[in-house]
Amino acid sequence: MISYLLQDKPAAAPPGSAKSVYHSMLNEPLAQQNRQLSYEFLLSQLDEASRLPCDMPSRPHVLGDWLERETAETGAQYAAYLDQRRQGQPRRYFTCRAHALTFLQRVAPTKLVDGAWLYGVLPNWADERFHPLIRTYLEELGDGEPSQNHVVLYRRLLARYGCDILPEMSDEHYTQGALQLSLAYQADRFLPELIGYNLGYEKLPLHLLITAFELDELGIDPYYFSLHVTIDNASTGHARRAMQSVLNMLPEDSDPQRFMARVANGYRLNELGLGATDIIETFDLEKELVAMLKHKSVFGRYVHSDYKRIGNLTINEWLNDPELIEDFLQVMQETGLIKRHQDPQSSPFWKLIDDSKKPPMYGVFSPSEKQLLYDWIAGDWLDHGKDVHVVDVETRSEPGSATPFRHHRAAGSPLRVPASQQQERPKDLDRSVEFKKEELRQLPEATRIEYLIDLMGPSQHATAAGLAATQIFSASVP
């Protein structure tokens, strides 16, 4: 299961909300009540999507030309962005490293089910028309290799930077993930919509290119995002297959216009909820800090001694009421414990958290939380959009470097998997694969494939058993 990473509890979400559908379909997708919930959710979202504009052509035979034009336009916009950066412009997306780490958390509900919408086409493995969609799903799952499985990669990315305990998020943060999970288990009813959603999702967006570039600048491994740049290409990658799938499924003996209208409405689903750029643009450093400290106060309100008073209250008294956190921050500034807009090393409070020797508050804050504190204290002392200070980075290319992951690839050269990710492989995976092969060899083909498909669902494919099943399935199906 994936939801162990989330602070949000499914019971806290109202029935029918995106968050409720997300948790229900991730943890108990086969329950009849949850299947009905996802069906109704999809209907409501498709109704909302139908009111949105659509740039997808209604004539299927021009999809190829349209896709090429879209790709060329994205490339031109990215080239203009790079030119602006060379001329000294600041980062377009991330004002500071804490901004980027917060982004990784806020998009996690979608990234932790990456590719899920295609799960529902696996039962059609014997129908060649579905092979482009199935091949795309298998590549989302890394063909069973953990170093290429997108969900495994994103889990590791979050864990590497201390972001794996996710904050509370709005229902809109879960919309895209809920849509993907709902499509996964409603593919038989909404196949044209699934195909349209796939086409919209697999188009190479500008924000993916800029995100990978700026994460790299900020000392955050961009591989998960760079991988999507390479495999979603419109020449031979997922975007091309997505277009081909529309043509493969186009009905010859019924109403192709109605089919294309449904494809277009599925395409529009990509516009619902909070997208990547929405999440980037709504970031507020101080609000994120206050929200984090309010959450931490629940655990810290009883552990401090009462002899130390700040202002007119003890630390336990300040922390006892989360609504006092903003006042507490103000009092710490007034008393000199925090010196805003200066080097955080000059703030006594920061030295309690981070020091050359083991500080008194060692371990209280995760690396991402420390980055949030650092960047807030530094404030205007940092040239936001240009300066980078890395707190608790795992690996650096050289002392003081903030960009350890820059690959400097020549155009067209292959993207190499970082060595740390090549080495990470579940110890029981090889044994599991061999055991499964021997066990499954005795079963009829259809029964064997059905068994494998069950293990390749959105909540299981990133487990050792799911990875083994994906390897076997991938070798069995073209």
C-alpha positions as CSV (number, residue, x, y, z in Angstrom):
1,M,0.0,0.0,0.0
2,I,1.1,3.6,-0.6
3,S,-1.1,5.5,1.8
4,Y,1.3,4.8,4.7
5,L,3.2,7.9,3.5
6,L,0.2,10.2,4.1
7,Q,-0.7,12.1,7.2
8,D,-4.3,12.5,5.8
9,K,-6.6,9.9,7.0
10,P,-9.2,8.5,4.5
11,A,-11.9,8.7,7.1
12,A,-11.4,12.5,7.4
13,A,-12.4,13.0,3.8
14,P,-16.1,13.3,2.9
15,P,-17.6,10.5,0.8
16,G,-17.3,11.2,-2.9
17,S,-14.4,13.7,-2.5
18,A,-11.3,13.2,-4.5
19,K,-9.3,12.4,-1.4
20,S,-11.9,9.7,-0.3
21,V,-11.9,8.2,-3.8
22,Y,-8.1,8.2,-3.9
23,H,-7.7,6.3,-0.6
24,S,-10.6,4.0,-1.3
25,M,-9.4,2.9,-4.7
26,L,-5.8,2.6,-3.6
27,N,-6.5,0.4,-0.6
28,E,-9.7,-1.5,-1.5
29,P,-10.3,-1.1,-5.2
30,L,-12.3,-4.3,-5.6
31,A,-14.9,-3.4,-3.0
32,Q,-18.2,-2.9,-4.7
33,Q,-18.9,0.3,-2.7
34,N,-15.6,1.8,-3.8
35,R,-16.1,0.8,-7.4
36,Q,-19.4,2.6,-7.4
37,L,-17.8,5.6,-5.7
38,S,-15.2,5.8,-8.4
39,Y,-17.8,5.5,-11.2
40,E,-19.8,8.4,-9.8
41,F,-16.7,10.4,-9.3
42,L,-15.7,9.9,-12.9
43,L,-19.1,10.9,-14.1
44,S,-19.0,14.1,-12.1
45,Q,-15.5,15.0,-13.3
46,L,-16.3,14.3,-16.9
47,D,-19.3,16.6,-16.6
48,E,-17.1,19.3,-15.2
49,A,-14.5,18.7,-18.0
50,S,-17.1,19.0,-20.7
51,R,-17.4,22.7,-19.9
52,L,-13.7,23.3,-20.6
53,P,-12.1,24.3,-23.9
54,C,-10.2,21.7,-25.8
55,D,-7.2,22.1,-28.2
56,M,-7.2,18.5,-29.3
57,P,-8.3,18.1,-33.0
58,S,-11.7,16.4,-33.6
59,R,-10.4,14.7,-36.8
60,P,-8.2,11.7,-35.9
61,H,-6.1,11.8,-39.1
62,V,-4.5,15.1,-38.2
63,L,-3.5,14.1,-34.6
64,G,0.1,13.3,-35.8
65,D,0.7,16.7,-37.3
66,W,-0.9,18.4,-34.2
67,L,1.3,16.4,-31.9
68,E,4.4,17.4,-33.8
69,R,3.4,21.1,-33.7
70,E,2.7,20.9,-30.0
71,T,6.1,19.3,-29.4
72,A,7.9,21.9,-31.5
73,E,6.2,24.8,-29.7
74,T,7.2,23.3,-26.3
75,G,10.7,23.0,-27.5
76,A,10.8,26.6,-28.7
77,Q,9.4,27.8,-25.3
78,Y,12.1,25.8,-23.5
79,A,14.8,27.2,-25.7
80,A,13.6,30.7,-24.9
81,Y,13.6,29.8,-21.2
82,L,17.2,28.6,-21.4
83,D,18.2,31.7,-23.2
84,Q,16.7,33.9,-20.5
85,R,18.6,31.9,-17.8
86,R,21.9,32.3,-19.7
87,Q,21.2,36.1,-19.7
88,G,21.0,36.0,-15.9
89,Q,17.3,35.7,-15.2
90,P,16.3,33.9,-12.0
91,R,14.6,30.6,-11.8
92,R,11.1,30.7,-13.1
93,Y,9.6,28.1,-10.8
94,F,11.4,27.7,-7.5
95,T,12.3,30.7,-5.4
96,C,14.3,28.6,-3.0
97,R,15.1,24.9,-2.3
98,A,12.3,24.6,0.3
99,H,9.9,25.7,-2.5
100,A,11.1,22.8,-4.6
101,L,10.9,20.2,-1.8
102,T,7.4,21.4,-0.9
103,F,6.5,20.9,-4.6
104,L,7.7,17.3,-4.5
105,Q,5.4,16.7,-1.6
106,R,2.4,18.5,-3.0
107,V,2.5,16.6,-6.3
108,A,3.1,13.2,-4.5
109,P,-0.6,12.0,-4.5
110,T,-0.4,12.0,-8.3
111,K,3.2,10.8,-8.7
112,L,2.6,7.8,-6.3
113,V,0.1,6.4,-8.6
114,D,1.9,7.3,-11.8
115,G,0.6,5.4,-14.8
116,A,-2.4,3.9,-12.8
117,W,-5.0,4.9,-15.4
118,L,-3.6,2.3,-17.9
119,Y,-4.0,-0.7,-15.5
120,G,-7.5,-1.3,-16.7
121,V,-6.3,-2.2,-20.2
122,L,-4.2,-5.2,-19.2
123,P,-7.0,-7.8,-19.5
124,N,-7.0,-7.0,-23.2
125,W,-3.4,-8.3,-23.5
126,A,-4.4,-10.6,-26.4
127,D,-5.8,-7.8,-28.5
128,E,-3.1,-6.1,-30.6
129,R,-5.0,-2.8,-30.7
130,F,-4.2,-2.4,-27.0
131,H,-0.5,-3.2,-27.2
132,P,0.7,0.5,-27.3
133,L,-1.3,1.2,-24.2
134,I,-0.1,-2.0,-22.4
135,R,3.6,-1.3,-23.4
136,T,3.3,2.2,-22.0
137,Y,2.0,0.8,-18.7
138,L,4.8,-1.7,-18.5
139,E,7.3,1.1,-19.0
140,E,5.7,3.1,-16.2
141,L,6.3,0.0,-14.1
142,G,9.9,-0.2,-15.3
143,D,9.2,-3.7,-16.8
144,G,9.6,-4.9,-13.2
145,E,13.0,-3.3,-12.6
146,P,12.8,-1.2,-9.4
147,S,15.4,1.3,-10.8
148,Q,12.9,2.2,-13.5
149,N,9.5,1.7,-11.8
150,H,8.1,5.2,-11.6
151,V,6.4,4.8,-8.2
152,V,9.5,3.2,-6.7
153,L,11.6,6.1,-8.0
154,Y,9.3,8.7,-6.6
155,R,9.1,7.0,-3.2
156,R,12.9,7.0,-3.1
157,L,13.1,10.6,-4.1
158,L,10.8,11.7,-1.3
159,A,12.7,9.5,1.3
160,R,16.1,10.8,0.1
161,Y,15.2,14.4,1.0
162,G,13.1,13.7,4.1
163,C,9.8,14.5,2.3
164,D,8.1,11.1,2.7
165,I,5.7,12.2,5.5
166,L,3.3,14.2,3.5
167,P,1.5,17.3,4.9
168,E,-2.3,17.7,4.9
169,M,-3.4,18.8,1.5
170,S,-6.6,20.0,-0.1
171,D,-9.0,17.8,-2.0
172,E,-7.8,19.4,-5.3
173,H,-4.3,17.9,-4.7
174,Y,-5.9,14.5,-4.9
175,T,-8.0,15.1,-8.0
176,Q,-5.6,13.8,-10.6
177,G,-4.6,10.8,-8.6
178,A,-8.3,9.9,-7.9
179,L,-9.0,10.2,-11.6
180,Q,-6.1,7.9,-12.5
181,L,-7.2,5.3,-10.0
182,S,-10.9,5.6,-11.1
183,L,-10.0,5.1,-14.8
184,A,-7.8,2.1,-13.8
185,Y,-10.9,0.2,-12.5
186,Q,-13.5,1.7,-14.9
187,A,-11.7,1.0,-18.2
188,D,-14.4,-1.2,-19.6
189,R,-17.0,1.7,-19.2
190,F,-14.8,4.6,-20.0
191,L,-12.3,3.3,-22.6
192,P,-12.5,6.3,-25.0
193,E,-12.1,8.7,-22.0
194,L,-9.1,6.7,-20.8
195,I,-7.5,6.9,-24.2
196,G,-8.1,10.7,-24.3
197,Y,-6.7,11.1,-20.8
198,N,-3.6,9.1,-21.8
199,L,-3.1,11.4,-24.9
200,G,-3.2,14.5,-22.8
201,Y,-1.0,13.2,-20.0
202,E,1.7,11.8,-22.2
203,K,2.2,15.0,-24.2
204,L,5.5,16.6,-23.2
205,P,4.7,19.7,-21.2
206,L,7.0,22.7,-20.7
207,H,6.7,22.5,-16.9
208,L,8.4,19.1,-16.9
209,L,11.5,20.4,-18.7
210,I,11.8,23.4,-16.5
211,T,11.2,21.4,-13.3
212,A,14.0,19.0,-14.2
213,F,16.4,21.8,-15.0
214,E,15.7,23.8,-11.8
215,L,15.7,20.8,-9.5
216,D,19.1,20.0,-10.8
217,E,20.2,23.6,-10.0
218,L,18.9,23.2,-6.4
219,G,20.8,20.1,-5.7
220,I,17.8,17.8,-5.9
221,D,18.1,14.7,-8.1
222,P,16.0,15.4,-11.2
223,Y,16.1,11.8,-12.6
224,Y,12.4,11.0,-12.1
225,F,11.5,14.1,-14.1
226,S,14.3,13.7,-16.7
227,L,13.2,10.1,-17.3
228,H,9.7,11.4,-18.3
229,V,11.3,13.8,-20.7
230,T,13.0,11.0,-22.6
231,I,10.2,8.4,-22.6
232,D,7.3,10.7,-23.3
233,N,8.8,11.8,-26.6
234,A,6.5,12.3,-29.6
235,S,8.8,10.4,-32.0
236,T,8.9,6.9,-30.6
237,G,7.8,7.3,-27.0
238,H,4.6,7.4,-24.9
239,A,3.1,10.4,-26.7
240,R,3.4,8.7,-30.1
241,R,1.8,5.6,-28.7
242,A,-0.9,7.6,-27.2
243,M,-1.8,9.1,-30.6
244,Q,-1.6,5.6,-32.2
245,S,-4.0,4.2,-29.6
246,V,-6.6,6.7,-30.6
247,L,-6.4,5.5,-34.2
248,N,-6.3,1.8,-33.2
249,M,-9.5,2.1,-31.2
250,L,-11.4,4.3,-33.7
251,P,-14.6,2.4,-34.6
252,E,-15.1,1.6,-38.2
253,D,-18.8,0.4,-38.1
254,S,-20.3,2.9,-35.5
255,D,-20.1,6.6,-34.8
256,P,-16.5,7.8,-35.0
257,Q,-17.5,11.4,-34.1
258,R,-19.1,10.3,-30.9
259,F,-16.0,8.3,-30.1
260,M,-13.8,11.3,-30.7
261,A,-16.0,13.5,-28.6
262,R,-15.6,11.1,-25.7
263,V,-11.8,10.9,-26.3
264,A,-11.7,14.8,-26.2
265,N,-13.6,14.8,-22.9
266,G,-11.1,12.3,-21.4
267,Y,-8.3,14.6,-22.7
268,R,-9.9,17.5,-20.8
269,L,-9.7,15.6,-17.5
270,N,-6.0,16.6,-17.4
271,E,-7.1,20.2,-16.6
272,L,-9.0,19.3,-13.4
273,G,-7.6,19.7,-9.9
274,L,-4.3,21.4,-9.1
275,G,-1.6,20.9,-11.8
276,A,2.1,21.2,-11.3
277,T,2.3,24.9,-12.2
278,D,-0.7,25.7,-9.9
279,I,1.1,24.1,-7.0
280,I,4.3,26.0,-7.8
281,E,2.5,29.4,-8.1
282,T,0.6,29.0,-4.8
283,F,3.6,28.4,-2.7
284,D,3.9,30.7,0.3
285,L,7.1,30.1,2.4
286,E,5.8,31.5,5.7
287,K,2.4,29.7,5.4
288,E,4.3,26.4,4.8
289,L,6.5,27.1,7.8
290,V,3.6,27.9,10.1
291,A,1.7,24.8,9.0
292,M,4.7,22.6,9.6
293,L,5.3,24.0,13.0
294,K,1.7,23.6,14.0
295,H,1.9,20.0,13.1
296,K,5.2,19.6,15.0
297,S,3.7,21.3,18.1
298,V,1.4,18.4,18.8
299,F,4.5,16.2,19.4
300,G,6.6,18.9,21.2
301,R,4.2,20.5,23.6
302,Y,5.0,18.2,26.6
303,V,8.7,17.5,26.2
304,H,10.3,20.9,27.2
305,S,11.3,21.9,30.7
306,D,9.3,24.8,32.1
307,Y,12.2,26.9,33.5
308,K,12.8,28.6,30.2
309,R,10.3,31.4,29.2
310,I,10.2,33.2,25.9
311,G,8.1,36.3,26.2
312,N,5.6,35.6,28.9
313,L,5.1,31.9,28.2
314,T,7.0,28.7,28.6
315,I,7.8,26.7,25.4
316,N,5.3,24.1,26.4
317,E,2.7,26.8,26.7
318,W,3.5,28.3,23.4
319,L,3.3,24.8,21.7
320,N,0.1,23.8,23.6
321,D,-2.0,25.9,21.3
322,P,-1.2,25.6,17.5
323,E,-2.8,29.0,16.9
324,L,-0.1,30.7,18.9
325,I,2.7,29.5,16.5
326,E,2.7,32.7,14.5
327,D,2.9,34.8,17.7
328,F,5.7,32.5,18.9
329,L,7.7,33.1,15.8
330,Q,7.3,36.8,16.2
331,V,8.4,36.7,19.9
332,M,11.5,34.7,18.9
333,Q,12.4,37.5,16.4
334,E,11.8,40.2,19.0
335,T,14.0,38.4,21.6
336,G,16.8,37.8,19.0
337,L,16.4,34.0,18.9
338,I,15.7,34.4,15.2
339,K,17.3,37.0,13.1
340,R,15.4,37.2,9.9
341,H,17.0,38.2,6.6
342,Q,20.4,37.3,7.9
343,D,22.7,34.3,7.6
344,P,20.8,31.7,9.7
345,Q,24.1,30.8,11.4
346,S,23.7,34.1,13.4
347,S,20.3,33.0,14.8
348,P,20.6,31.1,18.2
349,F,17.5,29.1,17.3
350,W,19.0,27.8,14.1
351,K,22.1,26.6,16.1
352,L,19.8,24.6,18.3
353,I,18.8,22.7,15.2
354,D,21.9,22.6,13.0
355,D,25.5,22.9,14.3
356,S,28.9,21.3,13.6
357,K,28.5,19.3,16.8
358,K,25.3,17.4,17.6
359,P,22.8,20.2,18.5
360,P,20.2,20.0,21.3
361,M,17.4,19.6,18.8
362,Y,19.1,17.1,16.6
363,G,16.6,14.9,14.8
364,V,13.6,17.0,15.6
365,F,13.2,18.3,12.0
366,S,13.5,16.3,8.8
367,P,15.9,17.6,6.1
368,S,13.0,19.1,4.2
369,E,11.7,20.8,7.4
370,K,15.1,22.2,8.2
371,Q,15.4,23.5,4.6
372,L,12.0,25.3,5.2
373,L,13.3,26.9,8.4
374,Y,16.6,27.9,6.8
375,D,15.1,29.5,3.8
376,W,12.5,31.4,5.9
377,I,15.1,32.7,8.4
378,A,17.4,33.7,5.5
379,G,14.7,35.6,3.8
380,D,16.1,38.5,1.8
381,W,19.6,37.6,2.8
382,L,19.3,35.0,0.0
383,D,18.9,36.3,-3.6
384,H,15.8,34.2,-4.2
385,G,15.7,32.7,-7.7
386,K,19.5,32.6,-7.8
387,D,21.1,31.6,-4.5
388,V,21.0,28.0,-3.2
389,H,21.8,26.7,0.2
390,V,21.6,23.0,0.6
391,V,20.6,21.6,4.1
392,D,21.4,18.0,4.7
393,V,22.0,17.0,1.1
394,E,22.9,13.3,0.9
395,T,25.7,13.5,-1.7
396,R,27.7,16.3,-3.2
397,S,30.0,16.3,-6.2
398,E,32.5,18.4,-4.2
399,P,32.5,20.3,-0.9
400,G,30.1,23.3,-1.1
401,S,28.5,22.2,-4.3
402,A,24.8,22.6,-4.5
403,T,24.3,20.9,-7.8
404,P,25.6,17.3,-7.4
405,F,23.2,15.7,-10.0
406,R,23.9,17.8,-13.1
407,H,24.6,15.3,-15.9
408,H,25.8,17.6,-18.7
409,R,24.5,15.2,-21.4
410,A,25.3,15.8,-25.0
411,A,22.2,16.2,-27.2
412,G,20.8,12.7,-28.0
413,S,23.0,10.9,-25.5
414,P,21.3,8.3,-23.3
415,L,20.2,9.3,-19.8
416,R,22.2,7.2,-17.3
417,V,20.5,5.8,-14.2
418,P,22.3,7.1,-11.1
419,A,24.6,4.5,-9.5
420,S,22.7,4.8,-6.2
421,Q,19.5,3.8,-8.0
422,Q,21.1,1.0,-9.9
423,Q,22.3,-0.6,-6.7
424,E,18.9,-0.5,-4.9
425,R,17.1,-3.8,-5.7
426,P,14.9,-5.8,-3.3
427,K,17.0,-8.7,-2.1
428,D,14.1,-11.1,-2.6
429,L,13.2,-10.0,-6.1
430,D,15.4,-12.5,-8.0
431,R,14.3,-15.4,-5.9
432,S,10.7,-14.2,-6.1
433,V,10.8,-14.1,-9.9
434,E,12.3,-17.6,-10.2
435,F,9.7,-18.9,-7.7
436,K,6.8,-17.3,-9.5
437,K,8.0,-18.6,-12.9
438,E,8.2,-22.2,-11.6
439,E,4.8,-21.9,-9.8
440,L,3.1,-20.2,-12.8
441,R,4.5,-22.5,-15.4
442,Q,2.0,-25.2,-14.5
443,L,-1.0,-22.9,-15.1
444,P,-2.9,-22.3,-18.4
445,E,-1.8,-19.1,-20.1
446,A,-5.0,-17.2,-19.5
447,T,-5.0,-18.1,-15.8
448,R,-1.3,-17.2,-15.4
449,I,-1.8,-13.8,-17.0
450,E,-4.9,-13.1,-14.9
451,Y,-2.8,-13.9,-11.8
452,L,0.0,-11.6,-12.9
453,I,-2.4,-8.8,-13.6
454,D,-3.8,-8.9,-10.1
455,L,-0.3,-8.3,-8.8
456,M,0.3,-5.4,-11.2
457,G,-2.4,-3.1,-9.8
458,P,-1.6,0.5,-8.6
459,S,-1.1,-0.5,-5.0
460,Q,1.0,-3.6,-5.6
461,H,3.2,-3.2,-8.6
462,A,6.0,-1.5,-6.6
463,T,6.2,-4.4,-4.1
464,A,8.7,-7.2,-4.6
465,A,5.8,-9.5,-5.7
466,G,4.4,-6.9,-8.1
467,L,7.9,-6.2,-9.6
468,A,8.4,-10.0,-10.2
469,A,4.9,-10.3,-11.7
470,T,5.6,-7.3,-14.0
471,Q,8.9,-9.0,-15.2
472,I,7.1,-12.2,-16.1
473,F,4.1,-10.4,-17.7
474,S,6.4,-8.2,-19.7
475,A,8.3,-11.2,-21.1
476,S,5.0,-12.9,-22.0
477,V,3.2,-10.1,-23.8
478,P,4.6,-8.3,-26.9
